[in-house]
Amino acid sequence: MLGAALVPAAPALAGPVHPWAAPPVNSCGETGFDPLARQADPMPGQPQQNPAIKIPVPYPQLVPVQVPGPKPDNTRIDSVALPADPCANPCPDVRSETPTPTPPIGSGSGPALPQIEINPEAEPIPIPVPGGDGPDPQPAPVPDPQPATPGPAVPAIAAAQADSVELVNQVTGQGSLNRTDMRWSVDGTDLGLMWENKPGQVAVVFGDTFGKGWKPVGAGTDQQEWRSNVIAYSSERDLSKGLVLDDFVQDRRCHAAEILDSRKVKNFEHTTIPTSGFAIGDRQYLTYMSINHWSRIPGMWWTNLGGIAWSDDNGRTWTKSQWARWDNLFGLGRFQVATMVPQGDYVYMFGTPNGRLGVIGLARVPAAQVLNKSAYQYWVDGVWTPAEGANELLATPLVSGTASELSIRYDRESGLWQMVYLDVVRGQFVLRTAAEPQGTWSEPVSLLSTEDYPTAYGGFIHPWSTGKDLYFTMSTWNSYNVYLMHAKFK
């Protein structure tokens, strides 16, 4: 299955900790997914899962790969208004019925003896061959190295204290508030990173996405309408109602379009995963990582590069920069999984290496030079250091310990920075706060535990959060869908 490395390490004491409850049902009577760890259904005669332990047996497969390859498919259609009845099927010719979801592992389906299956698995060996038109060449930015500038850390501030953290709604998939499976062929997906793309509207980008035929657990296959990423929009200000999606960018009726293309060849470029987004004026930016392959070791993957793409049509089509990219030479790249945040005259880039066990580095660039890699400065030992030589590899770790799936926000009301990420060692989503992006950052505050939400990952902050009400998305591997969470602070 694709993306298997996205499963975070389960804590040693993980297990059902909440009483059994029936799966949730949306207002249309469609059954959704409960992400909480539940005790087994106490009613006798309930069907039990029979999970399979699949033992992969790899075999080599030569795969010709055209280089430079085809241009991206930017086919787009204008959206058609959804039916007035929210439970009506907008495309009965595309999706005739809503399937009953298979209860994901960890949802309280009860114990069952696993089966052992031998699973032959092709291990592609890419063979480059000439072919494809490739993207149009982009002019190189004019070199503009920035001088070294002191940037010392400021004293730490008191850590915020969470009063409560609650599930608001299931955002995607079968039985969700948004009915994304029936409306846009988004049955299984993850991440849900967000930014305010224009006043009154938030862009929501998801990772590997699967449609008709997908079933939990985990990601699907290339036979299930696989798209490496999709984008939706939301305008609902009252987040207590949930993360309400108004529309997706579509390439055909009731089908969300892939916005950042990928070659979909393991060991070459398996997929392209967005990691953050932001807007400067009318231009949208998206950071992404090009995945070479997912590792068999949970929480690890190998990237080709981390890069930046831009859009001048509000996210309908995107162009990958040929210059703003950080190649993963020998697996040492520090900014493979990047999160970028504009504030003041700069855009700050927080990054980790590929996988879930890297430290956080920091860089900044003048807001007008986002696509000019020579204009970046890396925070090294209290100095904003020019982008020269190997300086990007020397970026000083911002906090102790490892982090993954960074989400960072500047709260204008309080003038403070908020950072949410998954700490796989703790088995927790944590929040840190700082007065400046280079720190000093507060001690981590737990938001949720993977004991309660097995296989949870992600943790992307909604831009309309406040210092007292922090809303963030959470993905879970067992249901492979996205949820909105709400943390209240004292």
VOTITOR-456846 format. One record per residue (C-alpha): residue number from 1; x, y, z. Coordinates in steps of 0.25 Angstrom, whole numbers, always signed. Layout:
// residues N
+-----+-------+-------+-------+
!   i !    px !    py !    pz !
+-----+-------+-------+-------+
! NUM !     X !     Y !     Z !
...
+-----+-------+-------+-------+
This chain:
// residues 490
+-----+-------+-------+-------+
!   i !    px !    py !    pz !
+-----+-------+-------+-------+
!   1 !    +0 !    +0 !    +0 !
!   2 !    +4 !   +14 !    -3 !
!   3 !    +9 !   +23 !    +8 !
!   4 !   +11 !   +12 !   +18 !
!   5 !   +22 !   +19 !   +25 !
!   6 !   +12 !   +30 !   +29 !
!   7 !    +8 !   +21 !   +41 !
!   8 !   +14 !   +27 !   +54 !
!   9 !   +20 !   +18 !   +64 !
!  10 !   +10 !   +13 !   +74 !
!  11 !   +13 !   +16 !   +88 !
!  12 !   +17 !    +4 !   +96 !
!  13 !    +4 !    +4 !  +105 !
!  14 !    -6 !    +7 !   +93 !
!  15 !   -19 !    +0 !   +94 !
!  16 !   -34 !    +2 !   +95 !
!  17 !   -36 !   +12 !  +106 !
!  18 !   -50 !   +17 !  +102 !
!  19 !   -64 !   +10 !  +104 !
!  20 !   -70 !    +4 !   +92 !
!  21 !   -79 !   +13 !   +83 !
!  22 !   -86 !   +11 !   +70 !
!  23 !   -79 !   +17 !   +58 !
!  24 !   -83 !   +32 !   +56 !
!  25 !   -94 !   +35 !   +45 !
!  26 !   -95 !   +48 !   +38 !
!  27 !  -108 !   +55 !   +35 !
!  28 !  -111 !   +47 !   +23 !
!  29 !  -110 !   +34 !   +30 !
!  30 !   -96 !   +30 !   +25 !
!  31 !   -87 !   +23 !   +34 !
!  32 !   -73 !   +29 !   +37 !
!  33 !   -61 !   +26 !   +44 !
!  34 !   -58 !   +27 !   +59 !
!  35 !   -43 !   +30 !   +61 !
!  36 !   -43 !   +27 !   +76 !
!  37 !   -38 !   +14 !   +82 !
!  38 !   -50 !    +7 !   +86 !
!  39 !   -53 !    -6 !   +94 !
!  40 !   -59 !   -17 !   +86 !
!  41 !   -74 !   -17 !   +83 !
!  42 !   -81 !   -24 !   +95 !
!  43 !   -93 !   -29 !   +87 !
!  44 !   -91 !   -44 !   +83 !
!  45 !   -92 !   -48 !   +69 !
!  46 !   -85 !   -36 !   +63 !
!  47 !   -76 !   -39 !   +51 !
!  48 !   -61 !   -38 !   +55 !
!  49 !   -50 !   -34 !   +47 !
!  50 !   -40 !   -44 !   +42 !
!  51 !   -27 !   -36 !   +40 !
!  52 !   -17 !   -41 !   +31 !
!  53 !    -2 !   -41 !   +33 !
!  54 !    +4 !   -39 !   +20 !
!  55 !   +18 !   -43 !   +17 !
!  56 !   +24 !   -36 !    +5 !
!  57 !   +33 !   -44 !    -4 !
!  58 !   +40 !   -34 !   -14 !
!  59 !   +44 !   -38 !   -28 !
!  60 !   +51 !   -28 !   -38 !
!  61 !   +43 !   -21 !   -49 !
!  62 !   +50 !   -13 !   -59 !
!  63 !   +41 !    +0 !   -62 !
!  64 !   +45 !    +9 !   -74 !
!  65 !   +43 !   +24 !   -69 !
!  66 !   +43 !   +35 !   -79 !
!  67 !   +52 !   +47 !   -77 !
!  68 !   +49 !   +58 !   -76 !
!  69 !   +35 !   +52 !   -76 !
!  70 !   +21 !   +58 !   -80 !
!  71 !   +16 !   +72 !   -76 !
!  72 !    +6 !   +73 !   -65 !
!  73 !    -9 !   +70 !   -68 !
!  74 !   -15 !   +84 !   -65 !
!  75 !   -29 !   +80 !   -70 !
!  76 !   -39 !   +87 !   -61 !
!  77 !   -54 !   +89 !   -61 !
!  78 !   -63 !   +99 !   -55 !
!  79 !   -71 !   +94 !   -43 !
!  80 !   -85 !   +92 !   -43 !
!  81 !   -94 !   +96 !   -31 !
!  82 !   -97 !   +85 !   -22 !
!  83 !  -112 !   +80 !   -21 !
!  84 !  -120 !   +88 !   -11 !
!  85 !  -123 !   +75 !    -3 !
!  86 !  -109 !   +72 !    +4 !
!  87 !  -112 !   +58 !    +4 !
!  88 !  -115 !   +57 !   -11 !
!  89 !  -105 !   +50 !   -20 !
!  90 !   -99 !   +61 !   -29 !
!  91 !   -94 !   +51 !   -40 !
!  92 !  -102 !   +38 !   -40 !
!  93 !   -96 !   +34 !   -53 !
!  94 !   -82 !   +35 !   -46 !
!  95 !   -85 !   +29 !   -32 !
!  96 !   -98 !   +21 !   -31 !
!  97 !   -98 !   +18 !   -16 !
!  98 !   -90 !   +20 !    -4 !
!  99 !   -83 !    +7 !    +1 !
! 100 !   -84 !    +3 !   +15 !
! 101 !   -70 !    +5 !   +21 !
! 102 !   -61 !    -6 !   +26 !
! 103 !   -58 !    -3 !   +41 !
! 104 !   -44 !    +1 !   +42 !
! 105 !   -34 !    -7 !   +51 !
! 106 !   -35 !    +0 !   +65 !
! 107 !   -49 !    +4 !   +64 !
! 108 !   -55 !    -6 !   +74 !
! 109 !   -57 !   -17 !   +64 !
! 110 !   -52 !   -28 !   +74 !
! 111 !   -41 !   -37 !   +75 !
! 112 !   -39 !   -47 !   +64 !
! 113 !   -27 !   -57 !   +60 !
! 114 !   -19 !   -51 !   +48 !
! 115 !   -17 !   -59 !   +36 !
! 116 !    -3 !   -59 !   +30 !
! 117 !    -2 !   -56 !   +15 !
! 118 !   +10 !   -57 !    +5 !
! 119 !    +9 !   -44 !    -3 !
! 120 !   +18 !   -44 !   -16 !
! 121 !   +22 !   -29 !   -18 !
! 122 !   +29 !   -23 !   -30 !
! 123 !   +41 !   -15 !   -26 !
! 124 !   +43 !    -5 !   -38 !
! 125 !   +56 !    -3 !   -44 !
! 126 !   +55 !   +10 !   -52 !
! 127 !   +62 !   +10 !   -66 !
! 128 !   +62 !   +25 !   -71 !
! 129 !   +59 !   +26 !   -86 !
! 130 !   +57 !   +38 !   -95 !
! 131 !   +43 !   +43 !   -96 !
! 132 !   +33 !   +54 !   -92 !
! 133 !   +33 !   +69 !   -95 !
! 134 !   +37 !   +73 !   -80 !
! 135 !   +33 !   +86 !   -74 !
! 136 !   +37 !   +99 !   -81 !
! 137 !   +50 !  +105 !   -76 !
! 138 !   +50 !  +116 !   -65 !
! 139 !   +60 !  +127 !   -65 !
! 140 !   +70 !  +126 !   -54 !
! 141 !   +68 !  +136 !   -42 !
! 142 !   +78 !  +147 !   -41 !
! 143 !   +88 !  +143 !   -30 !
! 144 !   +85 !  +152 !   -18 !
! 145 !   +92 !  +147 !    -5 !
! 146 !   +88 !  +153 !    +7 !
! 147 !   +99 !  +158 !   +17 !
! 148 !  +100 !  +151 !   +31 !
! 149 !   +91 !  +157 !   +41 !
! 150 !   +91 !  +154 !   +56 !
! 151 !   +78 !  +147 !   +60 !
! 152 !   +79 !  +143 !   +74 !
! 153 !   +68 !  +135 !   +81 !
! 154 !   +59 !  +142 !   +91 !
! 155 !   +56 !  +137 !  +105 !
! 156 !   +45 !  +126 !  +106 !
! 157 !   +31 !  +129 !  +109 !
! 158 !   +21 !  +121 !  +118 !
! 159 !   +16 !  +109 !  +111 !
! 160 !    +1 !  +110 !  +108 !
! 161 !    -8 !  +100 !  +116 !
! 162 !   -18 !   +92 !  +109 !
! 163 !   -32 !   +92 !  +116 !
! 164 !   -38 !   +82 !  +106 !
! 165 !   -36 !   +75 !   +93 !
! 166 !   -48 !   +70 !   +85 !
! 167 !   -52 !   +64 !   +72 !
! 168 !   -61 !   +74 !   +64 !
! 169 !   -64 !   +66 !   +51 !
! 170 !   -59 !   +56 !   +41 !
! 171 !   -55 !   +65 !   +29 !
! 172 !   -53 !   +55 !   +18 !
! 173 !   -58 !   +41 !   +13 !
! 174 !   -70 !   +32 !   +15 !
! 175 !   -80 !   +38 !   +26 !
! 176 !   -73 !   +51 !   +27 !
! 177 !   -80 !   +65 !   +28 !
! 178 !   -75 !   +68 !   +14 !
! 179 !   -78 !   +55 !    +7 !
! 180 !   -65 !   +56 !    -1 !
! 181 !   -67 !   +42 !    -6 !
! 182 !   -80 !   +45 !   -13 !
! 183 !   -77 !   +59 !   -17 !
! 184 !   -62 !   +59 !   -21 !
! 185 !   -58 !   +44 !   -21 !
! 186 !   -49 !   +47 !    -9 !
! 187 !   -52 !   +34 !    -1 !
! 188 !   -38 !   +33 !    +6 !
! 189 !   -28 !   +44 !    +8 !
! 190 !   -19 !   +50 !   +18 !
! 191 !   -12 !   +63 !   +23 !
! 192 !   -21 !   +75 !   +21 !
! 193 !   -11 !   +86 !   +22 !
! 194 !   -18 !  +100 !   +21 !
! 195 !   -15 !  +115 !   +19 !
! 196 !   -23 !  +127 !   +16 !
! 197 !   -22 !  +128 !    +1 !
! 198 !   -31 !  +141 !    +0 !
! 199 !   -40 !  +149 !   +10 !
! 200 !   -51 !  +140 !   +15 !
! 201 !   -46 !  +127 !    +9 !
! 202 !   -36 !  +116 !   +13 !
! 203 !   -29 !  +106 !    +4 !
! 204 !   -29 !   +92 !    +9 !
! 205 !   -19 !   +83 !    +2 !
! 206 !   -19 !   +68 !    +4 !
! 207 !    -8 !   +57 !    +1 !
! 208 !    -9 !   +44 !    -6 !
! 209 !   -24 !   +43 !    -9 !
! 210 !   -32 !   +31 !   -14 !
! 211 !   -46 !   +30 !   -19 !
! 212 !   -56 !   +19 !   -24 !
! 213 !   -52 !    +5 !   -19 !
! 214 !   -44 !   +10 !    -8 !
! 215 !   -46 !    +3 !    +6 !
! 216 !   -39 !    +5 !   +19 !
! 217 !   -28 !    +1 !   +25 !
! 218 !   -18 !   +11 !   +20 !
! 219 !   -15 !   +17 !    +6 !
! 220 !   -20 !   +10 !    -7 !
! 221 !   -15 !    +6 !   -20 !
! 222 !   -13 !   +12 !   -34 !
! 223 !   -26 !    +5 !   -38 !
! 224 !   -34 !   +14 !   -28 !
! 225 !   -34 !   +28 !   -35 !
! 226 !   -20 !   +31 !   -28 !
! 227 !   -16 !   +45 !   -28 !
! 228 !    -4 !   +50 !   -21 !
! 229 !   -11 !   +62 !   -16 !
! 230 !   -24 !   +70 !   -17 !
! 231 !   -28 !   +84 !   -12 !
! 232 !   -42 !   +89 !    -6 !
! 233 !   -47 !  +102 !    -1 !
! 234 !   -54 !  +106 !   +11 !
! 235 !   -61 !  +119 !   +15 !
! 236 !   -69 !  +115 !   +28 !
! 237 !   -64 !  +124 !   +39 !
! 238 !   -71 !  +117 !   +51 !
! 239 !   -61 !  +105 !   +53 !
! 240 !   -70 !   +99 !   +64 !
! 241 !   -78 !   +95 !   +52 !
! 242 !   -66 !   +87 !   +47 !
! 243 !   -57 !   +89 !   +35 !
! 244 !   -67 !   +91 !   +24 !
! 245 !   -62 !   +89 !   +10 !
! 246 !   -69 !   +97 !    -1 !
! 247 !   -62 !   +92 !   -13 !
! 248 !   -50 !   +84 !   -19 !
! 249 !   -42 !   +88 !   -32 !
! 250 !   -48 !   +78 !   -42 !
! 251 !   -43 !   +71 !   -55 !
! 252 !   -56 !   +65 !   -58 !
! 253 !   -70 !   +64 !   -51 !
! 254 !   -70 !   +60 !   -37 !
! 255 !   -55 !   +57 !   -37 !
! 256 !   -44 !   +65 !   -30 !
! 257 !   -32 !   +68 !   -39 !
! 258 !   -18 !   +65 !   -36 !
! 259 !   -11 !   +79 !   -34 !
! 260 !    +4 !   +75 !   -33 !
! 261 !    +8 !   +64 !   -43 !
! 262 !   +17 !   +52 !   -40 !
! 263 !   +23 !   +41 !   -48 !
! 264 !   +17 !   +30 !   -39 !
! 265 !   +29 !   +21 !   -40 !
! 266 !   +35 !   +15 !   -28 !
! 267 !   +50 !   +17 !   -26 !
! 268 !   +49 !   +29 !   -36 !
! 269 !   +37 !   +38 !   -32 !
! 270 !   +26 !   +31 !   -25 !
! 271 !   +18 !   +42 !   -21 !
! 272 !   +18 !   +57 !   -18 !
! 273 !   +13 !   +61 !    -4 !
! 274 !   +10 !   +76 !    +0 !
! 275 !   +15 !   +81 !   +13 !
! 276 !   +10 !   +95 !   +15 !
! 277 !    +4 !  +106 !    +7 !
! 278 !    +3 !  +122 !    +8 !
! 279 !    -1 !  +134 !    +0 !
! 280 !    +7 !  +147 !    -3 !
! 281 !    -3 !  +156 !   -11 !
! 282 !   -10 !  +148 !   -21 !
! 283 !    +0 !  +138 !   -23 !
! 284 !    -1 !  +125 !   -15 !
! 285 !   +11 !  +116 !   -11 !
! 286 !   +12 !  +102 !    -8 !
! 287 !   +24 !   +94 !    -2 !
! 288 !   +25 !   +80 !    -5 !
! 289 !   +34 !   +67 !    -4 !
! 290 !   +37 !   +58 !   -16 !
! 291 !   +36 !   +44 !   -10 !
! 292 !   +46 !   +34 !   -16 !
! 293 !   +40 !   +22 !    -8 !
! 294 !   +34 !   +19 !    +5 !
! 295 !   +42 !   +11 !   +15 !
! 296 !   +38 !    -2 !   +21 !
! 297 !   +42 !    +4 !   +34 !
! 298 !   +30 !   +12 !   +40 !
! 299 !   +32 !   +27 !   +40 !
! 300 !   +43 !   +27 !   +30 !
! 301 !   +43 !   +30 !   +15 !
! 302 !   +53 !   +35 !    +5 !
! 303 !   +52 !   +48 !    -3 !
! 304 !   +58 !   +53 !   -16 !
! 305 !   +56 !   +67 !   -12 !
! 306 !   +48 !   +78 !    -5 !
! 307 !   +42 !   +89 !   -14 !
! 308 !   +33 !  +101 !   -16 !
! 309 !   +22 !  +102 !   -26 !
! 310 !   +13 !  +114 !   -29 !
! 311 !    -1 !  +117 !   -34 !
! 312 !    -6 !  +130 !   -40 !
! 313 !   -20 !  +125 !   -42 !
! 314 !   -24 !  +123 !   -27 !
! 315 !   -19 !  +109 !   -27 !
! 316 !   -26 !  +103 !   -40 !
! 317 !   -12 !  +100 !   -47 !
! 318 !    +2 !  +100 !   -41 !
! 319 !   +16 !  +102 !   -46 !
! 320 !   +28 !   +95 !   -39 !
! 321 !   +40 !  +104 !   -38 !
! 322 !   +52 !   +99 !   -45 !
! 323 !   +61 !  +107 !   -36 !
! 324 !   +55 !  +107 !   -22 !
! 325 !   +58 !   +93 !   -18 !
! 326 !   +66 !   +86 !    -8 !
! 327 !   +72 !   +73 !   -13 !
! 328 !   +74 !   +62 !    -4 !
! 329 !   +88 !   +59 !    -6 !
! 330 !   +93 !   +46 !    +1 !
! 331 !   +80 !   +47 !    +9 !
! 332 !   +86 !   +59 !   +17 !
! 333 !   +76 !   +70 !   +13 !
! 334 !   +71 !   +78 !   +25 !
! 335 !   +59 !   +84 !   +18 !
! 336 !   +52 !   +73 !   +11 !
! 337 !   +39 !   +74 !   +19 !
! 338 !   +37 !   +89 !   +19 !
! 339 !   +27 !   +98 !   +26 !
! 340 !   +27 !  +113 !   +21 !
! 341 !   +21 !  +125 !   +28 !
! 342 !   +21 !  +139 !   +23 !
! 343 !   +22 !  +150 !   +34 !
! 344 !   +27 !  +164 !   +32 !
! 345 !   +37 !  +166 !   +22 !
! 346 !   +41 !  +151 !   +22 !
! 347 !   +36 !  +137 !   +19 !
! 348 !   +41 !  +128 !   +29 !
! 349 !   +44 !  +113 !   +26 !
! 350 !   +44 !  +102 !   +36 !
! 351 !   +49 !   +89 !   +31 !
! 352 !   +52 !   +75 !   +35 !
! 353 !   +60 !   +63 !   +28 !
! 354 !   +52 !   +52 !   +21 !
! 355 !   +45 !   +43 !   +31 !
! 356 !   +39 !   +46 !   +45 !
! 357 !   +52 !   +46 !   +53 !
! 358 !   +59 !   +58 !   +49 !
! 359 !   +62 !   +72 !   +56 !
! 360 !   +56 !   +85 !   +52 !
! 361 !   +64 !   +95 !   +44 !
! 362 !   +60 !  +109 !   +41 !
! 363 !   +63 !  +119 !   +29 !
! 364 !   +57 !  +132 !   +24 !
! 365 !   +56 !  +139 !   +11 !
! 366 !   +51 !  +153 !    +7 !
! 367 !   +36 !  +152 !    +3 !
! 368 !   +39 !  +157 !   -11 !
! 369 !   +50 !  +146 !   -13 !
! 370 !   +43 !  +133 !    -9 !
! 371 !   +47 !  +126 !   -22 !
! 372 !   +61 !  +131 !   -21 !
! 373 !   +69 !  +121 !   -13 !
! 374 !   +82 !  +130 !   -13 !
! 375 !   +74 !  +140 !    -5 !
! 376 !   +71 !  +130 !    +7 !
! 377 !   +78 !  +131 !   +20 !
! 378 !   +80 !  +120 !   +30 !
! 379 !   +79 !  +121 !   +45 !
! 380 !   +93 !  +116 !   +50 !
! 381 !   +98 !  +119 !   +64 !
! 382 !   +90 !  +132 !   +66 !
! 383 !   +93 !  +138 !   +52 !
! 384 !   +85 !  +138 !   +40 !
! 385 !   +96 !  +132 !   +31 !
! 386 !   +96 !  +134 !   +15 !
! 387 !   +92 !  +122 !    +6 !
! 388 !  +107 !  +119 !    +3 !
! 389 !  +113 !  +105 !    +3 !
! 390 !  +108 !   +95 !   +12 !
! 391 !  +101 !  +106 !   +22 !
! 392 !   +87 !  +100 !   +20 !
! 393 !   +93 !   +87 !   +26 !
! 394 !   +98 !   +94 !   +38 !
! 395 !   +85 !  +101 !   +42 !
! 396 !   +84 !  +100 !   +58 !
! 397 !   +73 !   +91 !   +63 !
! 398 !   +61 !  +100 !   +68 !
! 399 !   +57 !   +90 !   +79 !
! 400 !   +62 !   +78 !   +86 !
! 401 !   +57 !   +64 !   +80 !
! 402 !   +51 !   +60 !   +67 !
! 403 !   +38 !   +65 !   +60 !
! 404 !   +30 !   +62 !   +48 !
! 405 !   +19 !   +69 !   +40 !
! 406 !   +21 !   +83 !   +45 !
! 407 !   +10 !   +93 !   +45 !
! 408 !   +14 !  +107 !   +49 !
! 409 !    +6 !  +119 !   +51 !
! 410 !    +8 !  +134 !   +55 !
! 411 !    -3 !  +139 !   +64 !
! 412 !    -5 !  +154 !   +61 !
! 413 !   -14 !  +155 !   +73 !
! 414 !    -3 !  +151 !   +83 !
! 415 !    +9 !  +154 !   +75 !
! 416 !   +13 !  +139 !   +77 !
! 417 !   +17 !  +128 !   +69 !
! 418 !   +11 !  +114 !   +70 !
! 419 !   +17 !  +101 !   +66 !
! 420 !    +9 !   +88 !   +65 !
! 421 !   +16 !   +74 !   +61 !
! 422 !   +15 !   +59 !   +64 !
! 423 !   +26 !   +55 !   +74 !
! 424 !   +27 !   +40 !   +71 !
! 425 !   +36 !   +37 !   +83 !
! 426 !   +25 !   +43 !   +92 !
! 427 !   +14 !   +37 !   +84 !
! 428 !    +7 !   +51 !   +84 !
! 429 !    +3 !   +63 !   +76 !
! 430 !   +10 !   +75 !   +84 !
! 431 !    +9 !   +90 !   +84 !
! 432 !   +21 !   +99 !   +86 !
! 433 !   +20 !  +115 !   +86 !
! 434 !   +31 !  +125 !   +84 !
! 435 !   +32 !  +141 !   +83 !
! 436 !   +41 !  +139 !   +71 !
! 437 !   +43 !  +129 !   +60 !
! 438 !   +57 !  +126 !   +64 !
! 439 !   +52 !  +123 !   +78 !
! 440 !   +54 !  +121 !   +90 !
! 441 !   +42 !  +111 !   +88 !
! 442 !   +34 !  +107 !  +101 !
! 443 !   +34 !   +93 !  +106 !
! 444 !   +24 !   +84 !   +98 !
! 445 !   +10 !   +83 !  +103 !
! 446 !    +2 !   +71 !   +99 !
! 447 !   -10 !   +72 !   +91 !
! 448 !   -14 !   +58 !   +88 !
! 449 !    -8 !   +44 !   +90 !
! 450 !    -7 !   +33 !   +80 !
! 451 !   -12 !   +24 !   +91 !
! 452 !   -26 !   +31 !   +89 !
! 453 !   -24 !   +32 !   +74 !
! 454 !   -17 !   +21 !   +69 !
! 455 !    -8 !   +23 !   +57 !
! 456 !   -11 !   +38 !   +57 !
! 457 !    -2 !   +48 !   +49 !
! 458 !    -2 !   +61 !   +43 !
! 459 !    -7 !   +73 !   +52 !
! 460 !    -8 !   +85 !   +43 !
! 461 !   -13 !   +98 !   +49 !
! 462 !   -25 !  +105 !   +43 !
! 463 !   -21 !  +119 !   +40 !
! 464 !   -34 !  +125 !   +47 !
! 465 !   -30 !  +119 !   +60 !
! 466 !   -27 !  +128 !   +72 !
! 467 !   -18 !  +128 !   +84 !
! 468 !   -29 !  +122 !   +92 !
! 469 !   -36 !  +113 !   +82 !
! 470 !   -27 !  +105 !   +73 !
! 471 !   -33 !   +97 !   +62 !
! 472 !   -24 !   +87 !   +55 !
! 473 !   -26 !   +75 !   +45 !
! 474 !   -22 !   +61 !   +49 !
! 475 !   -21 !   +49 !   +40 !
! 476 !   -21 !   +34 !   +45 !
! 477 !   -16 !   +23 !   +37 !
! 478 !   -26 !   +13 !   +41 !
! 479 !   -37 !   +20 !   +34 !
! 480 !   -28 !   +28 !   +25 !
! 481 !   -37 !   +41 !   +26 !
! 482 !   -36 !   +55 !   +32 !
! 483 !   -42 !   +60 !   +45 !
! 484 !   -43 !   +74 !   +51 !
! 485 !   -39 !   +76 !   +65 !
! 486 !   -41 !   +87 !   +75 !
! 487 !   -32 !   +90 !   +86 !
! 488 !   -36 !  +101 !   +97 !
! 489 !   -26 !  +108 !  +105 !
! 490 !   -27 !  +114 !  +119 !
+-----+-------+-------+-------+
